[in-house]
Amino acid sequence: MTLPRALHTFTLLMIRGIGTLTVRLALPAAALLVFAASTPLARAQNAADAPAATAMYSDARTADEGGEANAAIERYRAALKRYPLAPEAGNAQYRLAELLEAQGDLSRAFNSYQTLLTKYPDTPNFERAVAAQVAIANKYLQGRPQKFLGVPIGNSQQRAQQMYADILTNAPFSRYAPVAQFNLGLAYEKQSQPFEAIKNYQKVLDTYPNSDVCDDALYQIAYVYMRIGLADSSEDLSALIQARNTFEDFLIEYPDSEKAPQAKENLAKLGGEEADDVYRIARFYEFTRDYKASVIYYNDVIRRQPQTKQAEIAKARIEELRSTYGDDALRIGPEKAETGERAALRRRLQAQVETSSLADYSGPPKRDIVPDELPAQSPQMRTNVDDVRPLPAAVEPSLPSNE
């Protein structure tokens, strides 16, 4: 390698890798390369080896042009190993990767493109190599099995994840970096790591705010939150609220997106799910005879989603409570002092209900949180015939569908 070319390589490494692990590793090596190529002994050796290097690379090209792919691959590898600093090395490395990809050896092809980008960053084929890497990673993301000696091994999504990470490390600001960043989020999502997926989708918005995939990234963030909130094992109200807010942001930012109709459908579904969760909290407080808190949450259902079935049921329950206990019992305001023990218990029960709606809650289901620590009520004599009338049947909403 000539001194000007070595200096050019050093400069490109600085420009393309600043702030990454690649540059921290590559800069010392590039500096050593510049020094080694500039010594009189190195220049003399390069001059002496030039005819032999040219002959080896020419022999590989002859096999390549003659359609002898296997022979060309072996000869390119031999030339690159023997003369990695020859002027022909960069083009040979790119052609080697192309031949491996054409044969379907995608993992080795990806690695060969990777060698090109890290070892010969001044190659004119830089962007084409990145595009080829993204295309290969996409195939693994779609489920292409990894193989060793013809036997499928490993996790294809995990391999895709590593490939996208390598692309972003080597070319964080290339033309194809936003797509790689978005697909890295998809790889995490396919591996059931929703919060890692959200984090990588958010990086698309933060790092590439003008890219064509920003609308897809914002939609996908909302969609992942929706899946978290609707999961049978989750019942996560906070995730549903986050999903609703993000879908609303999406429709404001990208009203003409092809995904806008689906976002509207998802918002309608989320409205019912969120109302159902708040309704269950209201029912809980009614069960614990905290009728004021119950009415607050019933009203919240009506305020949040006035067109839902839960809102109609909430209105009926409020009227039933009002007719049974009177307005004074339901009015919000100061009431008689409660003992410290009962106040502590009330706060603990309220915290249990609200905590059970958080994303990281891992305790018992909401239906199992019952006020078994409430002090026993002393029995009271019934003094009115109305007190022994049958209790009205509880009206329960139908279970929401997660389909």
Residue pairs with C-beta under 8 A, 6 or more apart in sequence:
1 9
1 33
1 37
1 46
1 85
1 86
1 87
2 37
2 46
3 34
3 37
3 38
5 37
5 87
5 122
6 30
6 33
6 34
6 37
6 38
7 34
8 122
9 30
9 33
9 34
9 120
9 121
9 122
10 27
10 30
10 31
10 33
10 34
12 121
12 122
13 22
13 23
13 26
13 27
13 30
13 121
14 23
14 27
16 23
16 121
16 170
16 171
16 172
16 173
17 23
17 26
17 27
17 170
20 169
20 172
21 169
22 118
22 169
22 170
26 118
36 42
37 43
37 46
37 85
46 85
49 83
49 86
50 86
52 83
53 79
53 82
53 83
53 86
53 88
54 86
54 88
56 75
56 78
56 79
56 82
56 83
57 76
57 79
57 83
57 86
57 88
57 89
57 92
59 75
59 79
60 72
60 75
60 76
60 78
60 79
60 92
61 72
61 95
63 71
63 72
63 75
64 72
64 76
64 95
64 99
69 99
69 102
69 103
72 95
72 99
73 96
73 99
73 100
76 92
76 93
76 95
76 96
76 99
77 96
79 86
79 88
79 89
79 92
80 89
80 92
80 93
80 96
83 89
84 119
89 120
90 116
90 120
90 122
90 123
90 125
91 123
91 125
93 112
93 115
93 116
93 119
93 120
93 123
94 113
94 116
94 123
94 125
94 128
94 129
96 112
97 109
97 112
97 113
97 115
97 116
97 129
97 132
98 109
98 132
100 106
100 108
100 109
100 112
101 109
101 132
101 136
106 136
106 139
106 140
106 144
107 146
107 159
109 132
109 136
110 133
110 136
110 137
110 163
113 129
113 130
113 132
113 133
113 136
114 133
114 166
114 170
116 123
116 125
116 129
117 123
117 126
117 129
117 130
117 170
117 171
118 170
123 129
126 171
126 174
127 174
127 175
127 176
130 167
130 170
130 171
130 174
130 175
130 176
130 177
131 175
131 176
133 163
133 166
133 167
134 164
134 167
134 176
134 179
134 180
134 183
136 163
137 160
137 163
137 164
137 167
137 180
137 183
138 160
138 183
140 146
140 156
140 157
140 159
140 160
140 163
141 156
141 157
141 160
141 183
141 186
141 187
141 190
143 156
143 157
144 156
145 152
145 153
145 156
146 152
146 153
146 154
146 155
146 156
146 159
147 153
155 191
157 187
157 190
157 191
158 187
158 191
160 183
160 187
161 184
161 187
161 188
161 191
164 180
164 181
164 183
164 184
164 187
165 184
167 174
167 176
167 177
167 180
168 177
168 180
168 181
168 184
171 177
172 207
177 207
177 208
178 204
178 207
178 208
178 211
178 212
178 213
178 214
179 213
181 200
181 203
181 204
181 207
181 208
182 200
182 201
182 204
182 213
182 216
182 217
182 220
184 200
185 197
185 198
185 199
185 200
185 201
185 203
185 204
185 217
185 220
186 197
186 220
188 194
188 196
188 197
188 200
189 197
189 220
189 224
194 224
194 227
194 228
197 220
197 224
198 221
198 224
198 225
201 217
201 218
201 220
201 221
201 224
202 217
202 221
204 211
204 213
204 214
204 217
205 214
205 217
205 218
208 214
215 250
215 253
215 254
215 257
215 259
216 259
218 246
218 249
218 250
218 253
218 254
219 247
219 250
219 254
219 257
219 259
219 263
221 246
222 243
222 246
222 247
222 249
222 250
222 263
222 266
223 243
223 266
225 239
225 240
225 242
225 243
225 246
226 239
226 240
226 243
226 247
226 266
226 269
226 270
228 234
228 236
228 239
228 243
228 359
229 235
229 236
229 237
229 238
229 239
229 240
229 242
229 243
229 270
229 273
230 240
230 273
230 402
231 402
232 402
234 359
235 277
235 356
235 357
235 365
235 366
236 357
236 358
236 359
236 361
237 274
237 277
237 278
237 357
238 357
238 358
238 359
239 359
240 270
240 273
240 274
240 277
241 274
243 266
243 270
244 267
244 270
244 271
244 274
247 263
247 266
247 267
247 270
248 267
250 257
250 259
250 260
250 263
251 260
251 263
251 264
251 267
254 260
257 263
271 304
271 305
271 307
271 308
272 305
272 308
272 309
272 310
272 400
273 400
274 304
274 305
275 301
275 304
275 305
275 308
275 310
275 311
276 310
276 397
276 400
277 357
278 297
278 300
278 301
278 304
278 310
279 297
279 298
279 301
279 310
279 313
279 314
279 397
280 366
281 297
281 353
281 354
281 357
282 294
282 295
282 296
282 297
282 298
282 300
282 301
282 314
282 317
283 294
284 353
284 366
284 369
285 291
285 293
285 294
285 296
285 297
285 353
286 294
286 317
286 321
287 370
287 371
288 349
288 371
288 374
290 346
291 321
291 325
291 329
291 330
292 329
292 330
292 331
292 332
293 350
294 317
294 321
295 318
295 321
295 330
296 332
298 314
298 315
298 317
298 318
299 314
299 318
301 308
301 310
301 311
301 314
302 311
302 314
302 315
305 311
309 397
309 398
310 397
313 395
313 397
316 395
317 395
318 330
320 392
321 330
322 330
338 346
341 375
342 375
345 371
345 373
345 374
349 369
349 371
352 363
352 369
353 366
353 369
355 361
355 363
356 363
356 364
356 365
356 366
356 369
357 366
363 369
382 388
